[in-house]
């Protein structure tokens, strides 16, 4: 991980840059370092407003936290010492940092999980209609469920086979409370970041219970050398990573570039809480210079340039996650029993109590559409009752013939 110090030549001020994908990406070639990412728009705006800027390599740094003696570590420590005047990287506006530097609004976001993609598992089928003592019902069900779904699925494109199968998502982690259901899953977080402090100094019962699950890793957000191993653990349903949606998408894109394929991971759909993104300007700068920096940043945010670049990066990650990963499979029995359109016609031949047990002429037809409580499972029981139903029909016909005689 590299950070860069940039010097405002005109005002002899300094701004700190930190490798923070997807916001800031540093590429080092020999002695030269190039800076890319959406946050460079702010740097360009500062340069246009204040003057030209040169870069100076500063080494491996983190945001920094306050120690017991009152001093700060990381880039915030450089601000405290007067070595850096502007820290241009997404930061959380916490009380201890506000005492040290002015927080300039960058954007609102949330904190979530990078978790595994839930795979499809066969849903629980309600087979209660098949338990009814009605040979006619079972006969009709077997006829429709054997013939109609097969004809329908053969007419449709084979890619729809997986959609027709009655399946549901397996259990997965969507929010922080869900981690408690998975006793073997632990949580990765950037060491020294606010997202780690939530567990180290828990304010709620949930975070107190999860504090023992925390694993801090330095360089997680800056795509350190162990990132791919951690991403593989997430895909294997052993770990989750706490991050913002933007950082999660950056991790997904990093894995795609490294592996050439999308890992089966995703950003948790549900937000666990809000975060206000800021960057920091040292109080040691003059009021007029701080005003110029605020004006330049508002111009970038007002034009929507920063947001559009972030959306473009996140769209690429979402497109990667939406790629088709399911291989083509031949038609199987499980696809037949789970047709997305399942009609069952129940012919009810009922007896009239006032007509001495003779069959009534009325036939009730019930259409049952596929749903959670109206999907019927083909079972061996149906097959065994088909012959019995035919025998029963033959017997009834014979009885009618005898009555006429």
Secondary structure, 3 states (H helix, E strand, C coil): CCEEEEEECCCCEEEEEECECCCEEEEEECCEEEEECCCHHHHHHHHHHHCCEEEEEEECCCCCCECCCCCECHHHHHHHCCCCCEEEEEEECCHHHHCCEEEEEEEEEEEEEEEECCCEEECCCCCHHHHCCCHHHHHHHHHHHHHHHHHHHHHCCHHHHHHHCCEEECCCCCCHHHHHHCCCCEEEEECCCHHHHHHHCCCCHHHHHHHHHEEEECCCCCCCCCHHHHHHHHHCCCEEEEEEHHHHHHHHHHHHHHHCCCCCEEECCCCCCEEEEEEEEECCCCHHHHHHHHHHHHHHHHHCHHHHHHHHHHHHHHHHHCCCCCCCCCCCHHHHHCCCCCCEEEEECCECCCCCCCECCCCEEEEECCCCCCCCCCCHHHHHHHHHHHHHHHHHHHHHHHHHC
